């Protein structure tokens, strides 16, 4: 019984460690549960932090007046034509 609780606790620790590296906590919990928490720690540490998702472009502030909105719509339409 103690072994099972220790195994689960170490799997939770792997999940927390993976979450801090922007990786799927649940996925790494299952990975560590099936194989080994030691293997899970090793894999997450070897992979390192997940790359950030690139933002296509910086967002412009929301237009407040009708002329600002019409300029923004014209700019967006020019991109699609």
MIDOSE-1310 file (N, C-alpha, C; in nm, 2 decimals, decimal comma, always signed):
residues 81
xxxx	+0,08/-0,12/+0,00/+0,00/+0,00/+0,00/+0,09/+0,13/+0,00; +0,19/+0,12/+0,08/+0,28/+0,24/+0,08/+0,35/+0,26/-0,05; +0,38/+0,15/-0,12/+0,45/+0,16/-0,25/+0,36/+0,23/-0,35; +0,23/+0,20/-0,35/+0,13/+0,25/-0,44/+0,11/+0,40/-0,42
xxxx	+0,10/+0,44/-0,29/+0,09/+0,58/-0,25/+0,21/+0,66/-0,29; +0,33/+0,61/-0,27/+0,45/+0,67/-0,31/+0,46/+0,69/-0,46; +0,42/+0,58/-0,53/+0,42/+0,58/-0,68/+0,33/+0,70/-0,73; +0,21/+0,70/-0,68/+0,12/+0,81/-0,72/+0,17/+0,95/-0,68
xxxx	+0,23/+0,96/-0,56/+0,28/+1,09/-0,52/+0,39/+1,14/-0,62; +0,48/+1,04/-0,65/+0,59/+1,08/-0,75/+0,53/+1,11/-0,89; +0,42/+1,04/-0,93/+0,36/+1,07/-1,06/+0,30/+1,21/-1,05; +0,24/+1,25/-0,94/+0,19/+1,39/-0,93/+0,30/+1,49/-0,93
xxxx	+0,41/+1,46/-0,87/+0,53/+1,55/-0,88/+0,58/+1,56/-1,02; +0,58/+1,46/-1,10/+0,62/+1,47/-1,24/+0,52/+1,56/-1,31; +0,39/+1,54/-1,28/+0,29/+1,63/-1,35/+0,31/+1,77/-1,31; +0,34/+1,81/-1,19/+0,36/+1,94/-1,15/+0,49/+2,00/-1,22
xxxx	+0,59/+1,91/-1,22/+0,72/+1,95/-1,29/+0,69/+1,98/-1,44; +0,61/+1,89/-1,51/+0,58/+1,91/-1,65/+0,50/+2,04/-1,67; +0,41/+2,06/-1,58/+0,32/+2,18/-1,59/+0,40/+2,31/-1,58; +0,50/+2,31/-1,50/+0,59/+2,43/-1,49/+0,67/+2,45/-1,61
xxxx	+0,69/+2,35/-1,69/+0,76/+2,36/-1,82/+0,67/+2,37/-1,94; +0,54/+2,41/-1,91/+0,44/+2,44/-2,01/+0,41/+2,31/-2,09; +0,41/+2,20/-2,02/+0,37/+2,07/-2,09/+0,25/+2,01/-2,02; +0,19/+1,92/-2,08/+0,06/+1,86/-2,04/+0,08/+1,79/-1,90
xxxx	+0,02/+1,84/-1,80/+0,04/+1,77/-1,67/-0,03/+1,63/-1,67; -0,15/+1,62/-1,72/-0,22/+1,50/-1,73/-0,14/+1,39/-1,81; -0,10/+1,44/-1,93/-0,02/+1,34/-2,01/+0,10/+1,29/-1,95; +0,18/+1,38/-1,88/+0,30/+1,33/-1,82/+0,27/+1,25/-1,69
xxxx	+0,16/+1,28/-1,63/+0,12/+1,19/-1,51/+0,09/+1,05/-1,56; +0,02/+1,04/-1,67/-0,01/+0,90/-1,72/+0,12/+0,84/-1,77; +0,21/+0,91/-1,84/+0,33/+0,86/-1,88/+0,42/+0,81/-1,76; +0,42/+0,89/-1,66/+0,50/+0,84/-1,54/+0,43/+0,73/-1,47
xxxx	+0,30/+0,73/-1,47/+0,23/+0,62/-1,40/+0,25/+0,48/-1,47; +0,25/+0,49/-1,61/+0,27/+0,36/-1,68/+0,41/+0,31/-1,68; +0,50/+0,40/-1,71/+0,64/+0,36/-1,71/+0,71/+0,37/-1,58; +0,74/+0,49/-1,53/+0,81/+0,51/-1,41/+0,82/+0,66/-1,38
xxxx	+0,80/+0,70/-1,26/+0,82/+0,85/-1,23/+0,96/+0,89/-1,26; +1,06/+0,81/-1,24/+1,20/+0,84/-1,26/+1,22/+0,87/-1,41; +1,16/+0,78/-1,50/+1,17/+0,80/-1,64/+1,09/+0,93/-1,68; +0,97/+0,95/-1,62/+0,90/+1,07/-1,65/+0,98/+1,20/-1,62
xxxx	+1,04/+1,20/-1,50/+1,13/+1,32/-1,46/+1,24/+1,34/-1,57; +1,30/+1,23/-1,60/+1,41/+1,23/-1,70/+1,37/+1,29/-1,83; +1,25/+1,24/-1,88/+1,21/+1,29/-2,01/+1,17/+1,43/-2,01; +1,10/+1,48/-1,91/+1,05/+1,62/-1,90/+1,18/+1,71/-1,89
xxxx	+1,27/+1,67/-1,81/+1,40/+1,75/-1,79/+1,47/+1,75/-1,92; +1,48/+1,64/-1,99/+1,55/+1,64/-2,12/+1,49/+1,72/-2,22; +1,35/+1,72/-2,23/+1,28/+1,80/-2,33/+1,29/+1,95/-2,30; +1,29/+1,98/-2,17/+1,30/+2,13/-2,13/+1,16/+2,19/-2,15
xxxx	+1,16/+2,33/-2,14/+1,04/+2,40/-2,15/+0,98/+2,39/-2,29; +0,85/+2,39/-2,31/+0,79/+2,39/-2,44/+0,80/+2,53/-2,50; +0,82/+2,53/-2,63/+0,83/+2,66/-2,69/+0,70/+2,74/-2,68; +0,71/+2,87/-2,67/+0,60/+2,96/-2,66/+0,53/+2,96/-2,80
xxxx	+0,40/+2,98/-2,80/+0,32/+2,99/-2,92/+0,35/+3,13/-2,97; +0,39/+3,14/-3,10/+0,42/+3,27/-3,15/+0,29/+3,35/-3,19; +0,29/+3,47/-3,16/+0,17/+3,56/-3,19/+0,20/+3,61/-3,33; +0,10/+3,60/-3,41/+0,11/+3,64/-3,55/+0,15/+3,78/-3,57
xxxx	+0,08/+3,87/-3,50/+0,11/+4,01/-3,50/+0,06/+4,07/-3,38; +0,12/+4,19/-3,34/+0,07/+4,25/-3,23/-0,07/+4,31/-3,25; -0,15/+4,30/-3,15/-0,29/+4,35/-3,16/-0,29/+4,50/-3,15; -0,37/+4,56/-3,24/-0,39/+4,70/-3,23/-0,50/+4,73/-3,12
xxxx	-0,49/+4,84/-3,06/-0,59/+4,87/-2,96/-0,73/+4,88/-3,03; -0,83/+4,85/-2,95/-0,97/+4,85/-3,01/-1,01/+4,99/-3,04; -1,05/+5,02/-3,17/-1,09/+5,15/-3,21/-1,21/+5,20/-3,12; -1,20/+5,33/-3,09/-1,31/+5,39/-3,01/-1,41/+5,47/-3,08
xxxx	-1,36/+5,52/-3,20/-1,45/+5,61/-3,27/-1,48/+5,55/-3,41; -1,58/+5,60/-3,48/-1,62/+5,55/-3,61/-1,51/+5,57/-3,71; -1,44/+5,68/-3,72/-1,33/+5,69/-3,82/-1,22/+5,59/-3,79; -1,19/+5,57/-3,66/-1,09/+5,47/-3,63/-1,13/+5,33/-3,68
xxxx	-1,26/+5,30/-3,66/-1,31/+5,17/-3,70/-1,31/+5,15/-3,85; -1,34/+5,26/-3,92/-1,35/+5,25/-4,06/-1,21/+5,23/-4,12; -1,11/+5,30/-4,06/-0,97/+5,28/-4,11/-0,92/+5,14/-4,08; -0,96/+5,08/-3,96/-0,92/+4,95/-3,93/-0,98/+4,85/-4,03
xxxx	-1,11/+4,87/-4,06/-1,18/+4,78/-4,15/-1,12/+4,79/-4,29; -1,08/+4,91/-4,33/-1,02/+4,92/-4,46/-0,88/+4,85/-4,46; -0,81/+4,86/-4,36/-0,68/+4,80/-4,35/-0,69/+4,64/-4,35; -0,79/+4,59/-4,28/-0,82/+4,45/-4,28/-0,86/+4,40/-4,42
xxxx	-0,95/+4,48/-4,48/-1,00/+4,44/-4,62/-0,88/+4,44/-4,72; -0,79/+4,53/-4,70/-0,67/+4,54/-4,79/-0,59/+4,41/-4,78; -0,58/+4,36/-4,66/-0,50/+4,24/-4,64/-0,57/+4,12/-4,71; -0,70/+4,11/-4,71/-0,77/+4,00/-4,77/-0,79/+4,01/-4,92
x	-0,77/+4,12/-4,98/-0,80/+4,14/-5,12/-0,67/+4,11/-5,21
